Amino acid sequence: MPPPPPRTYSDYVLDVADVLFDWPSELPSSIPRKLWRQIFWSKTWFDFERGRMNEEECYRLLAEEFEIPSDRLLEEWVKVRDVLHPNEPLLAAIRELKEQSGGAMHVYGAFNVAPSDLEFFRQKADAEWSIFDKVYASPDVRERMPNPSFYKAIYADAGVNPHTSVFLSHDLDNVVTPRAYGMHGVQLGLKDAKPAIRALRNLAGDPVQRAWDYMRANAGKHVCETDTGVVMVENFGQLLILEATGDRCVYVLVSFEEPPKWWNFFQGEGVLTYGAFLPDDNDTTCMGLSVTKPPEEHVQELMDDMLENRSDDGLPWTYVDRTKPRLDPSVCCNVLHLFYSHGRGHQLPEALDFVVESLDNRAYIEGTRYYVPDCFLWFVSRLLQATDDATVHARLKNLLRVRTMERIGSPGDTLAYAQRILVLAYFGIADEVDLRLLRALQCEDGGFEIGWIYKYGISGMLIGSRGWATAMAINAIEAFEKVE
């Protein structure tokens, strides 16, 4: 088994051509770009780059193969190589990352290049060779990318551990081979370097520290928004952030006021709701009581009221307003969490049955009325961690493990990946697949991409949060690292 990915990577092998010798959109050559590709992908050119023949023999064979005079081929290539230029955004990012590392980051160059061109490129005025600690050129190695021997030569000479190093190139072939030996491969886009630069930042910087920097920089502004871009100020997401980030000393990260009795999802008027206000609800109330921990008598009084507000099947309604009867197994999880936390879970046997059946039969697979699929699984794990009741654990624990493992690697977002990692870490399982997917979603500001939490019951419009997604990503990364 390969080792788990490190939190940060310090060794980077970069395709020199992508960093220092990028091709312009327009070429000063009468030979079409497509034909140049065929020439540079010919066996003759490959052997030339490996130092297996001299320049005269190479151009003679190319002239025969492509029916272009050898002197013209060389003349046209000289025109092209003169205009190859540095990829300035990528070069600037590498320079910045090296400076930030304080000497901990090592950058090596991998260069497929003809022997007769190597000296020219070394003398090129705008080529910042100092960005590399050492360059491995194909004529010197006597091999070229993507052949395994080329990479193995770098590992041996530079002392690079492929499992803790990164390789970058625009050519997928050049990326796949080092991936086969354990390197983290990054493919550079031909038209846009931003995704690759973001990937390098995520690999070079401590993801947890960067995420905390984002959380603190945006303290009090971690609002939710819909998938249509509508911003809303609500309570549930604030409570989730508070729970995820620890004790009450981090209140500065969130903004809400504790109500005298029942909690409402929104702070103030409802957003995109029928009417100005949405009724108070059991879901937010249970989360609020669990997270803020008010006096016990207050909690007991509200739980008494919740027991009086159930369906004929004994299931807790979502809203306190009995004229709006809405059911959701995720809400049942959160109500059960509160009741079991206070020793009263036995009073809701029907709700436990409903959660067990929903989990067993995958009722959550397309989401529930108000929540996306992986939120339900995480709420079940949250319930399990709130009680040591033997019956609850016997009915839910192994089933939750199986159902969560079924979803490893499924398409998702920051929260989906983080929630799976956290649930499986609870079982002592290291979910490396989702960790890699999660790490790729960290943005340049240190926060993670928005994760969808809940949705409007009728329209299905999604509501998400970068704040809670980032807090959960922090917890997921740390939980993964604790799994032995």
N, C-alpha and C positions, 0 to 999 in steps of 0.2 A: 504493500500500500504506500503511495506517495505521501509525504508529509503534508499537513494542512497549509494553506497559504499564509504567509506572514502578514502581520498588520501593515508593515511598510517594507518596501524593496529598496535596496541600496545599489545593486548592480544592474546596469542598463547597457544593452548592446543595440546600437541603432544603425540602420542602413545609411551609410555615408551619403549615398546619392540622394536620399530623401531629405537630408538635413542641409547639405551644402551645395548640391548640384541638381536643383529642381529644373524641370523642363518648362519653358515658356509656352503660352498657348499658341503663338505663331512662331514657326521655325524659318530661319533665313536659308532655306535649302530647297532646291528643285526636286529633291527626293521626298515623296509623301511620307507623312508620319507612320502610316500603316506599313509601308515598306521598311522603314527603319526598324519597326518592331520585329518584322520577319528576319531582318539581318541580325539583330541582337539576340534573337531566340534560335539562331541556327547553331548546329553542332560546331561549325567552324569557329564562330565567335566564342562559343563556350570554351573550346580548347585554347583559343588565343588568350582569353582571360585567365585560364589556368596555367599559362606559361608553357603550353605544350607545343607552340610553334612561334616563329618570328613574324614580324609585321608583314614582310614581303610575301611570305607564303600564305598568310591569312587573307590578304587583299586579293591575291591571285585566285584563291579558291572561291572567295565571295564573288569576284567578277564572273567566274564561270557559272556559279549557281544562280546569280540574279541578273546576269547578262548586262552588267554595267561595268564600264572600264575601271580598272583598279585605281588609276590616278584620279578619276573623277570621284569615286567613292571616298577616297581619302580626303580630297579637297572639300567635298560636301560635309564630311564628318567634322573637319576642323572648323568649319563655319558654325556647326551646331554646338560643338563643345565650348566654343567661345562665349555663347550666350546663356549657358547653363548658370543658374544663380542660386544663392542660398534661399531656403524656405524661412523667411524672416520670422513669421509668427512662431514656428516650431523652434527655431534657433533661440529666440528670445525666451521662450518658456523653459527650454533646457538650461540656459544660462541662469535664469532666475531660480530654478529648482536646485541647481548645484550650489548657488550662493546660500540659499536657505538651509541647505543640509549641513553647512559648516564643515565640509570636507568628507562627510560620510557617504556621499553619492559618487559612485564611480561610473563613468560613461566610456564605453568602448565603441569603436567604429568597425563596421563590417562592410567591405567594399568590393563589389564585383567590378573589375576595371581591367582594361587592356594594359599590358606592361608599358607600351609606348605612350599611353595617356596618363599613367600614374604620376610621372614627374611633372607634366603640365598642370595637372590638378593641384599638386602640392605647392606649386608656385603661383597659383591663381590668387590675385590680389584680394578678392572679396571672400575667400575661403577661410573661415575661422577654425582652423585645425586645432587650436588650443582648447576647444570645447571637449575634445576627446582625451582621455588618459592614454589611450593607445589605439592605433588603427590596424586592423587585420585586412590586408588587401589580397585578393585572389592570386596574383602572381607570386606573392611571398609565401602564401600558404600552400600553393600549388593545387588548390581546390577552389570551388566557388559555391555560393549559395544557389540552390537549396540542398546541396549534397550534405549528408550527415557529417562527413569528415571535416568539413569547414568549421562547423559549430564545435565539434569535439576538440579541434585545435585551439579554439578560444577558451573553452572550459579548462583545458590542461595548462595553457600558458598563463592565463589571467587568474586562475584559481577561482573561477566563477562556478557557483553551485546553481545548476539550471532551475532547481525548485525554488530558489529565492531570487531569481533574476528575471528581467524583462527584455523582450526583443521587439523592435519596431521596424516595420517596412511597409511600403505600399503594396508590395507583391505578396499575394496570399500564399504562394508556394514557399516563399522565403519565411513566412510566419508559421506555416503548418509544421515544418520539420522541427524547429526548436520547441514547439509545443509538444511534439511527440516525446521529447526528452525532459519535459517538465517545466520549460520556461513559460512565463506568462506572455502570450503573444498579443500585440496590438497592431492592427492593420490601419495604416494611414490612408485617409480618403484622398482621392486624386484631386478633388476640387475644394475640399474644406478640411483644414487641419484641426478645427476646433474640437471635434469628438476625440481625436487622438491626444490632443493636449490635455483635455479634461481627464482622460484615462491615465495619463502620466502623472498628473497632479494627485489623482486618487491613489495611485500606487506609491508615490514618493512621500506623501504626507500622512501623518497619523490620522486615520479616519475619525476616531473618537474625539481627539483634541479639536480637530477642525469642526466637527459637528457641535461640540460644546461651545466653541467660539461663535458659531452661527446662532445657537440658542440664546446666548447671552446678548449678542449684538441686536437681536430682535425681541428682547424681553418685553412683554406686555403687548406685543403686536402679532402674536401667533394666532391669527384668525383663520377661519375656515372659508372655503370657497367652493362653488359648484363647478361641474364640468363644463358649464357655459360661461364661467368667469365671474359670476356674481359673488361678491364678498359678503360674508355674514359674521356677526358677532354672536356667539352662542356659548352656552355653559358646558355642554357635554365634552367638547374637545378640550376646553380649558381644564376640566377635571381629569381627563385622560393624561394630559401633559403633566399635571401635578403628580398623579399617581406614578407615572413612568419615570419622573426625574427625582423621586425620593421624598424627603421630609418637607415640612412646611416652611423651612428657611428659604426655599426656592420659590416662594409665592411671587417674587418679583418677575418670574418668567411668564406668569399668567395673570389674567384680570377677570374677576367676577366678584359678586356679592352674595353671601349666603342668605337665602330667603328665610323668613320666619317659620315656614312649614314646608310646603311642597316646592320642588324645583321645577323649572320650566326649561325646555331645550334652548330656547332663545333668550338672549338678554334684550329686553324691550319687545318691540313689535316683531311679529313673525315675518320671515322673508319668503316670498313666493308661496304663500299659504292662502287658503280660502278664508278671507277675513283678516283683520289686523293682528289677531292673537291666536296662538296655538295653545290648547289646554295644557296645564301642568301634567307631568307624566311620571309614572312609576320608574321608568328606565333611568332618567336623569336623576330622579330623587334617590334611587338606590345607589347610583354612582356617587352622588354628592354626599350621602350619609357615610358610605364606605371610605371615601377619600378624606373628607374634612373632619370626621369623627366628632360629632357634636355630643352633648350629654346623653347618657344611655336612656334616660326616661323619655327623651324626645324621640329617639330611634324606636323604642318599643311602642310608643303611641302611634307612630306612622305605620309600623308593621301591623298593628292591630287593624288600622283602617284598610291596609292593603288586603288583608284576609277577607274583609267584607266587600271587596271590589274584585270579584272573580267571575268567570264565566260559569255556566251550568256544569261544565266539565271540570271545574275546579282550577282553571288556569287564570293567572293574573292578567288583567287587561293592561294594555300599554298606557292608556290615558286615565287620569283620575276622574275625568268627566265621563260618567257612565252612559251618556248619550252617544259616545264615540267608541263603541266596542271594537278594538283592534287587537289581534293576536300576533305574536312573533316569538319563535323559540329562542332567539337571541335575547329578547327582553326577559323571557322566563329564566334564562341563565343568570342574568344580572340580579333579578329578584331573589333567586335561590342563593346567589352569592351572599347577599345581605342577610338572609334568614339563617343560613348555615353559619355565617360569621358570628351570629348572636345566639346560636344554640337552638334555633327554632325551625330548622330545615324540615323536620319531620311533619310540620304543619302543611307542607305543600307537596304531598306525594304525587298528585296528578301532574304537577309541573315537572317533577323529576322524570316521571314516565315519558312525558312529552319530549323532553330534551334527549333522553336515551333513544327513543324511537326515531327522532329526527336525525340523530347521529348515526344510528345503526343503518337506516335506510337512505342516508345521504340526501335528506330533504333540503339541505343547505347548498347543494351543488351549483345552483344558479343564484344563490343568495336567498335571504329571507325577505320579508316585507320591507324591513328597514335597513338591513345590513348586507354587506358583500360576503362571499363564502368564507374566506379565511378568518374574518372577524368572529364568526360563530365558533370556529374551532378554538380560537384564542380565548373566547369567553368561557368555553367549557374548561379549558386548562386553568383559567383564573378561578373558576368555581372549585376545581379539585384542590387548588393550593390554599383555599380558604377554609378547608375542613379536613379533619382526619376521620370522618365518618366512614366506617368500613363498608357499608352498603353502597354509598356513593362511589367509592373507589372501585369496588368490585364491579359495578355496573358500567362505569364510564372510562376508567383509566386505560385498560388495554385497548378498548374500542377506539378511544381517541388517538392512541399511538398509531394504530393501523390506518385510520382514516387520514391522519395528517401525513403519514409516509406515502400514501397514495398520491398526494398532491405535490410531492417534491419535484421541483423543476417546472411545474405548470406555469403558464403565462400569468404574470401578475405585476404588481407595482411595489414600491418601497414597503408599504405596510404588509402586503401579502407575504413577501419574502421574509421580513422581520418576524412576523407572527409565526410562520412555520418554523423558523430557526429557534424561536423562544419555546414553542410548544415541544419540539423534539429535544431541545436541551434539557427540559424538565424531565425527560425520560433518559437522559444521558446519551443522546444520539447527536452526533455532530453533522449537521446538514450543510455540507460544504457546497453542494450544488446551488442552493439558494443563497448562501453567503456570497459566492462569486457574482451572482446576479444582483444582489443587494449592493455590493461594493461599487458596481458599475453605475449606480444611480446617484452617487454623490455629486453635487454640483460644485462649480468653482467657488461659490461663496461658503462652502463647507456644509451647508444644509443638504438634505436629500430631496429628491423629487417628491411631489405631492403623492400621498397615498389616500385611496378612497376608503372611507369608513362606513358611511351610511347613505341612504337614498330616500327620496320622497316616495311615499307609499303608492301614489297613483301614477305620477309621471315617470318614476324610476330615475329622475335626475340625480346624479351622484354628488355627494358632499365629501370633501376631503380636507386634509391639513398637512402642510409641510412641517409644522411644529411637532405634532404628535408623531408623524412619520420619522422625523429626525431623532426624536427622543427614543422611539422604539428601535431604530437602527442602532443607536448607541448601545441599548440594552442587548440587542441581538448579537452584536459583535463581541461584546464582553461575555455574554453567556456561552457563545460558541467556544471562546478561548478557555473557558473553565471546564469544558467537557473533556474528560480524560480519554 
